[in-house]
Amino acid sequence: MAFVADICMVANLWLRPANSHSANNALAFLDDSLEKLAGKRVLLLRADSGFSDSAFLDNLDQRSMHYLIALHLNQPLQRALVDETGWWALDDGIELITFDY
């Protein structure tokens, strides 16, 4: 499903077999969703960890799209986060960092 957050609207929906991985046809779904939005500017794409496929992320980078992808906090990712420097505080208890993983 693709949503338009500020107006609480479903922008696109594909039904797939239950045994499909969430990244399956993700690029085609993105293309179809953007086509249905008829050239509207997407300010931020948010997705769950199923869309953390490198081909999908590379495509978003090529499109210069801003995105947030939720990831499972596995042990290698935890170690990478702990080792990073340059965190900046957004608010009390909220710190941000950007890095390649």
N, C-alpha and C positions, 0 to 999 in steps of 0.2 A: 504494500500500500504506500502511496505517496500522499502527503497532506500539505495543505497550505495553512500554516499555523495561525497566522493572524486573523483569518476568517473562519477557522475550524471547518475546513472543507476537504473532502477527499478529492485529490487531483487525478489519481490514477489507481487502478486496482487490477492485479492479475491473479487469477486462481491457478494454482499449480498442484501437482500431486504432493501428498504429504511427505514423500521420501525425497523431495528436491532440497538441495542445499540452498540457503538463502542467497548465496552469491551466484547461483545458477541464473544465467541470462541477465545479470544485474546491469550490464552496459546497455543491452537492448531495452530493458525497462526504463533506464534513465533517459535514453534517447526518446522513447515513446512518451514519457512523462513531460519532457521539455517541449516536445512537439504539441502535446495537448495544451500546454500552457501558452501556446501561440506567441512565442518570443518574449514572454514576460521575463524580467530579470530575477534570477534566484539569488537572494542575498546570502543564504546559508543553507547548506545541505546537512542534515543530521541523519545518521544511520547507526544501526546496531553492529555488533562485532561480526555478524555474518557478511558484512560488506567490507571487511578489512582486507580483502583480496588485493594483492599488489597491482594487478592489471586494472582493477576498478579505481584504486587510488591514483595510479599513474594517469589514468584518463581524466580524473578530476583535476589533477595538477596541470595537465595539458590544456584544459578548458579554463584554467585560472579561476576555478570555483572555490569559494571558501567552504570548508566542511569540518564537521566534528564527527568522529567515529568512536563509539563506546567500545572499549576493549575489555576482555576478561583479564583481570589482574593476576596473571600467572607469575610464577617465581622469577623467570628471566626478565619480565617487564618490571617487576618490583625492584630487582637489582639495578636495572637500567635507570629507573627513576631516582633511586637513592644516590647513584653515582653522578647524576647530572648536577651541574652548577648553573647559576644564573636565574634561579627562581625569583619571581616578583610577586609581591602581595597585592591582590585585588581588593581584599577586605579581610577583616579578622577571621582567621582560620581558612582562608581561600588563597592558595598560592598557585601560580601558573608557570608552566615551562613549555617550550616547544623543542622537539628533538626528533631525529629519525630513529626508528626502531625496526 
